[in-house]
Amino acid sequence: MIREEFRILLIDTTVGKGKVVHLDGRNEVAGGSGLAALLYVKYGQPNLPWNDPAQPLIFAIGPLTGLFPLMSKMVCSFKSNYHGEYTESHAGGRAALSLRFSDYDALVLVGRAKKLSCLSIGANHLQLKDATFLRGMDAESSGKLIRRMFKGGSGHRSIMRIGPSGELGSAMACVNVDTYRHFGRMGGGAAMGAKNIKAIVIHGDSDFTLPGGKEYSCLYEEIYKKVTSTDMMRKYHNLGTAANLQGLNDIDSLPWRNLQQTSDPGIATITGKSFADETLLRNGACSGCPVGCIHIGFIREKMAADNRYHYHQVAYDYEPIFAAGTMLGVTNSFDVLRILEVMEKVGLDAMSGGVALGWATEATEQGLISEKETLVPLVFGDAAAYQQAARHLGRGSNDFYRLLGQGTLKAAAVYGGGEFGCVLGQEMAGYATGELFFAAQTLGFRHSHLDTGAYSYDQKNNDRDVTRAVDFLITDEPGRAFLTSMVGCLFARSVYTEEQLAECLQTVGFDTLSGSIGKVAEHIRTLRWQVRAQTGFDPDNFSIPKRFYQVKTWKGQIDKTYLDNLKKEYGRRIEAIIGAG
């Protein structure tokens, strides 16, 4: 049944009790990203620290969740300990559909549990269960026990959990979602750890009614064919995003060894094809998605205790391979998976962790730090050392690793080496495509490569026209914000055009929203930026380290004046959006 109002489950984790809140605003914010921002306006505490018990941890889905293919994402929003500002992270898996089957549009946690706990929710139950015995346990081991603690409903059940990194408050801590997906960036795991919540189990133990009639079923079939037959979506199923490794290396845009290079012959053994030929075990998919872009590889380890081989499954994508592979000079696909497995277990965002360790390796080369800090000698290409270092980083083994876990540039402020810290708002994504991407990730809302299409723009344009480039960013953002309010997978943005989304919304009964997508998209974009501004956003707070000015791409050396002007103009335009709302 279509609801114009939102149905929110608000839980005070201090007392382990919750209530259902009905909230207007569907036609103004749609859901997902827009709803999360609206909920922070209602429950957030902009002037309090990120880990104050009063700060909300928000999970939101969209109006089309469960109704159409690839409407399978969930938005998690919180005040980040990385930069002290409001932010979002997005994840797939079963979480979104589980929340829909629990009859909620959003879940909001406030307070702080008295003991480390697991939260279990469904359509008609709420339980906060003591989980102190899970303290310090890695995400893999705790997942096995959590499944035994909360039995039943495995088809609709979603388990979101943190590792040791989230418990200690690392700004690089992620939330593991159903083993192979993550709320990865900006410290979502720390925000969950600050609630003293080890895991959230969403049982999805109810149902919902699909629209009747031929119009809906025909539209669903039409979209299903689009997302399973287009070349773009076929790419995501076959080699997945790992296919980008070869292409970016070919155009001098793939970061190697802490971005000291943007191309290397070593790519031959670490391409998407190499991973598929050598390591791929199977494909997986988020609930409600027929594409199957999750690529799961395997590693084999001989156990000393019983002299038998044990197999482990590790998901991989382009970004994790860049971070644990090329950024660290590791060119064996199985070694990359071994490093990623450690990051998975400790609950560490792979991109942030890999880039941070890349900085630490170069800082070691420069004599700024030593084995006294890193506990293991770091050398580019030494995969065994990086496995140990990733474990130390995720568990905060000493003062150095605890500081590095708060952000590469925070460590560089103490030890030096800020000029080669590869940070663009947060540790960079793996696209050294040029000036617009560097400026866009530095100031983008989530400091994510998917905030904008800048990485694509860089590959197609070489005219260094500041106004044209920033116009592209500003024009592109509302449509992305609306799709993340649906909440749809951004891989499907070529399928879910504004016209297609309008037809979907109208077919299932959201007539008003269907007719005002452009206006609503602009409102969502403005609302998100205004909420972030209330928590302290200022473009001048974010700088671009020297390393990015030294990069050479297919267009040649980075143009310092162009990059600086892009950042300045993009910041000015964002401030204008904030002020005009």
N, C-alpha and C positions, 0 to 999 in steps of 0.2 A: 504494500500500500504506500502510495506516494505521500510524503509529509512535507509541508512547506516550512515547518519549524524544525529546528534541530533537537535531537534527543541526546543529552549529554549525561554520562555517568561521572559524577564528581565524588572522589574518594579522599577522605582525610586519613592518610596512612598512620598518623599518630595514634588514632583510636581504632583504626581498622573498620571504619564505617563509611557508607556512601549514600548518595541520594541521586535520584534522576532529576535533572534540570531541563526544562523546555526553554529554548532560546529562539527568538525571531532573528531573521537575517538571511534566510536562504536566497532571496532575490537580490541581495546586496553583496554577499561574499561567496555564494555557491557551496563551498565546503573545503576540505583539504587545507591548502595554504591560506586561503581567505578565512576559513573558519578558525584555524589555529591562531591567526593574528587577532581575530575578534575575541577569542577566548583569553588571549593574553591581555587584551584591553580590560576584560572583565575581571580576571583573576590575578594578573601579573603584578609584580612589585618592582617597577623600574628602578627605584632608588635603593633597593636592598641588594646585598651581595647575591651572587649566583647560587650559593648553596644555603641561603636562608630557607628554613622549612616552609615559609609562606610562598616561596616561588613555585609556580605550577610546572609540572611536566605534562605536556599535552600530546595526545595522539589523535589524529583526525583523518577521516576518509571523505569521499565525495558522493555526489548525488547519483553517479552512474556506476559506483562500485557494485560488482556482481551482476550488472545488467548487460554489459558489453565486453568484448574481448580487450585485454590489456588495461582495463580499468582496475588495476590490481595493486596499486601502490598505497602506502600510508605515509602521512606526514607526521614527524615528531618535532615539536618546537619547545624551546626552553631558553633561559638566559645562560649563555655559554661562559664557561670559565676560561676559554681560550682568549677572548677579547672583552669579556664582561658585557656583551651586548646580546640582544634578542637574535635568535637564529632558527634555522630549520635544518632537518636532515630527512631524507626520503629512503624508504626501503620497500622491497617486495616481499616475497614469501607468501605465507597464508594469513598474515596478520590482518590485512584489510578485509578480506572476506570473512574471517572469523569474527571481527567486530560487527560487520553487517549481519551475520547470522546470530549475533547476540542482541541485535535490534538497537544499536547505538551508532550515532554519527561521530562521537568523540569520547575519549576517556581522558579525564583530567585528574592528576594526582597532586595533592598538596600535603603539607605536614612532613613528618619524618618518623618512620616506624621505630619503636623502642628497641627492637632487636632486628638483626639482619633477617629479612622475611621474603617469602614468595607470596605474590598476590594472585589469586585465582578469581576470575569473573566469568559470568555467563549471563544469559537472558534473565535468570531468576535467582542467581546466587552471587555472593561476594565473600571471599575468605582470605584472611591474612594469616599465613602459616609460618611459624618459627622455622628459620633456615640457618641458624647460627652454625650448624655443622658444615655448611657449604662455604664458610668464609675462607678466602684464599684459594678455593678450588677453581681449576680452569674451566673454560666454557664447555669443553667436550665432556669432561667427567661430571660436571654439575648437570648438564643436559640429560645424561642417562638417569641420574637420580631423580630429577624433576619429573621425568616421564613416569617413573615408578610412584612418585608422590601423588600425581594427579592422573589417574588412569582413565581410559575411555575417551571416545570422541576424537581419535587420532586423525580422521579425515578432515574435520573442521577445526581442530585444535591448533592454536599457534603458541609457541613458546619464545618469548623474548627474554634474553638473559645477558648478564654482564660477567666479565672475567675479573681477575685480580686488578687489572688496570682501572676499571671503573670503581672498584671498592676504594682504591687509594686516591681517587680524584684526579687522575691524569687527564689533561686536556686533549689527549689523543685517544681516549678510551671510546670504544664503540659499543653498540648494543647488537648482539647477535640475534638474528631473527630466523628461526627455523633452520639453523645450522649453516645455510649457504648464502643468506642475505644479511644486510647490516644497515643500521643507522650508523653510518661510518664516521662522519666528519663533525668537527667542532665540539667534541667532547660530550656527546649524548650519553655515553656510558657513565661519565662522572655525574651528570645530572640525575641519572637513575640511582647511582650509588649514594648520592647525597640524600635520597629518600630512604636509604637503608633497605632498598629493594634489590634482591639478587635476581629475581625473575618475575615476569608477568605472564600468566597463562590465560589465554582467551579461549574459551571452550567452543564458542559458536554453536551452542546447543539448542537454537531455535530455528526458525525458517523465515522466509519472506516470499511474498507472492509476486510472480512475474506478471507483467502486463499481458492481458489477453488480446486476441485478435491477430489477423494476418499481418497488419502493418509492422508490429514489433518483430515478429518472427522473421519476416522478410528482410527487415533492416539489419537484424542481427546476422543473418546469413550473408548478406551483402558485405558487411564489415569483416566478418570472419574470412571470407574469400580474399579480401584486400590484404589483410594482415598475414595471411598464409601463402600468398602467391606473388607478392611484390619482390623485386630483387633485393631491396633494402632489408626487408624482414627475413628473407632467405639467408642473407649474410649473417644475421644475428644467430640463426640456428646452426649454420654450418661451421664456420670457424669462430663465430662470435666476434666480439670487439677485439680479440687478440689479433685479428687480421690487420689491425691498424699498425702493428709493430713494423712490418716490412715497409708499408707505404710511408710512414713518417720518417723512418730511417733513410729512405730513398730521397726525401726532399729536405734532408738536414734539419729535422724538427723533432727528433727523438732524444730526450735527455739521457746522457751516458755519464757515469762516474761523477755524480754531483754536478751535472750540467757543464762539465769541462769540455764536452764534445756533444754534437748533435747528430752524429752518424758514426758507425763503426762496422767493420767487416764481420765482427762477432755476431751480428744479427742472424747469420745463417743458421745458427743452432738454437735460436730462441724466437722464431717466428710463430705466428698463429698456426701455420701448417705443421711446424715441428711439434708444437704442443698437441695438436690433434693426432698426428701420426704416432707419437711416442707415449703420451701420457693420458689421453682422453679415455675415460672409462664409460661415461654416459652423459646425456643431457638431462637437465631438469627444467622445471618451469614454475613460475609463480601461479598461485591459484587464479583461475579465470584467464589464463594466457595460453594460447595454442602454439606459440612460437618456440618455446624451449631454448632460451638464450643462455641458461645457466650451464656452464661447462664444468664438469667435475672430473678432475684428473686423479691419478693414484700415485702413491709412493710405496715402496716396499722396504721394510727394515728388518734386519736380522736381530732378534732379541737374544741377548747374552744369557738370560735366565733359563730359557728352554731350547736355545739353538734352533728356533723355528722362525720362519718369515711371517711378519705381520703386515697386512695391507692397510693403508690409510687413504681416505678420500678427501681431497682438497679442491674447493672451487677456485677457478681462476677466470680473470677477465683482463682486458688491456691494462687498466690502471694498476692492479696489484702486480702484474708482470713487470711493468715499467718500474714500480717502486722497489720491488724485491729482486729485480733482475738488472735491467740496464742501468738504473740509477746507482747500483752498487757494483756494476761491472761483472755480475754473475751471468754466465751464458750457458749454463746447463739447465734444461727445463725441469728436471727432477730436483735439482738443488733449489730452484726458485720455489717449487711447491713445498720443500722442506722448511724454508724460511717462512713462507705464508702459513704453514701449519702451526708454527710456534706463535705467530701473531694472532691466529685464530684462537688458540688456546688461552692466551693471556688477555684476550679481548682488546686488542690494539688495532686501530685503524691502519690498514696496510699502507696507504699512501703517505700518511703523516709519519708513520714509523720508518718506512724506507727512506724517505727524504731526510728525516732527522739523522738516521745512521749514515747517509751519504755525507752530510755535513760533518759528522763526528769523524769519519774516515779522513776527509781532507784536513780537518783541524789537527788530526794526529800527524798527517804528513807535514803540516806546517809547524809542528812542535808546540802547538797551543795547548794540547792535552796529551796525556800519555796513558799507558795501561793502568796507571794508578786510578784514573777516572773511569776508563772504559772496561776495566777488569779482564778484558781479553784483547789481544792485539788486533786492531782493525786494519785490513788491507783490502783494497778493491779487488773483488773476485773471490775472496775467501768465504765461501758459503758457510762452512762449519762455524767460523767465528761469528758470522752474522746471525746464525741460529741462536748462539749463546747471547749475543748482544740484544737481540729482539726479546729474549726472555728477561734479561736484566731491565730493559726499558719498560716492558709491560708490568713487571713486578716492582719497579722502583728500588732496585737492589742497593743503591747508595745515593748520596746527595746529588752526584752528577746526573744519574739517570732520572731521578725525581725531578730535577730542574729541567732536563731536556724534554721530559714528558709534558711540561707546561708550554712548550713551544721552542722551536729551534733558535729563534732570535732572542728568546729569554736566556737560553744557555750561552749564546754568542755574546750577549751583553756582559756576561761575567768572565768568559774565557777568551773572548775575541773571535774574529772570523765572521762577523756579521756581513762583510762584503760578499762572502760566498755562501751565505745562507739562502737556500732556494725556497723562499717564502713569498707568496703573493696573497696576503691576507691570512692565509694559513699555508702549510706546506703544499707546494705547487702540485697541480695535476700534470699529467705527462704529455703536455702539448707545447713544445717550444716552437710554436708556429710563427711568432712575431709580435710586433708591438701592440696590436689591438688585444690579443689574447692576454698579454702580460698586464695591460691596464685594466681589462675587464675582470680578470680574476682577482686582482688586487682590491677592487672596489665593488665587485658584484655582491648581491644580497647574501648568498651563501658561500662566497669565495669558491665557487664551484665552476668547472668548465661548462656545466650544463645550465648555468644562469643565463648564458647568451650563446649566440652562434659565432663568437669571435674567432675561435680556432678555425672555423670553416672560412670566414671572411678573409683571414690572413692568407689562406692558401689560394684565394682567387683574385686578390687585389694587391696592387703594388704602387698605388698612386699617392700614398701618404697624404690623403685629404682628411684632415682632422674632423671637419664638420660632417662630411659624408659618413665617415666611420662611426662617429658617436651617434649620428642620426640612426644608423643601423641598429646600434645597441638599444637605444631608447624605443625605437619602433618594434623591435623584436621581443622585448621583455613582457609586455602585457599578455600576449598570446601564450607564452610559456607559463606565466603565473596563473592564467585561467586553466590551462591543462593540468597543472599541479594542484589545482583546486577541484578537479573532477573526481578522483586523483588518477590521472592516466600516466602510463609509462611514456617518457619523453622519446623513447625509441620509435614510438608510433605517431610522432607529431606530423609526419607526412600524410598519414591516413586521417587523423582527427583534425582536419581543417576546421575553421570557424563554422563553415556551412554544414559540415558533417556533424559537429557537436550540437549545433542548433537543431538539426533533424533528430538526433538521439534524444535530446532533452524534451523536445515537443512530443515525440512518440511515447515517452514514458510518463508524460503528464506535467512536466515543468514548463508550462507555456510562457509564463512571464520571464523566466530566466532565459529561455530559448530566444526570446525576441530582443534581449538586451545584452548580448555577450560582450560586445565592444565596450559598452559603458561599464559593465561589471568588471571586466578585465582591468580597465584603467583604475577603477576604484580599489580593486584588490592590490594592484601594484603600489598605489599611493598609501594604502593602509599599512601594508607591510613595512614600507620605508619609514612611515611616521612612527610606528611602534618601535622600530629599531632606533630611530633618532631619540626617542624618549629614554632609551637605555644608554645613550652616549655616542652614537655614531657621528663621526666627523671624518670626511675624506682625508684631512691632513694627518690623521692618526696612522695612516697606512703609507708606508714607503716601499720603494722598489729597490732591493739590494743591487749592488754593483754588478754581480755576476750576470744579471739579465741584460745589461748593456754590452756585455762582452760576447753575447751569443751571435753565431752566424747561421743563417737559414738559407733556403734556396734563393731568397731575395738579396742576400749579402749580409753585411754587418748591420746589427740593430742600430737604427737611427735614434740617438739619444734625445734630440730635440723633438722629434715626432712622438716618441714614447712619453716624454714629460708633458707635452701639450695634450696628448690623448687623455692621460690621467687627470690633468687639471680640468679639461673641458667635461669629461665624464663626471667628475666630482661635482662640478658646478651644476650640471644638468640634474643630477640626483638631488642636490640641495634645493633646486627649483621645484622638483616634484614634491619634496617634503613640505616646502613652504606654501605650495599652491593648494594643498589638500584641505 
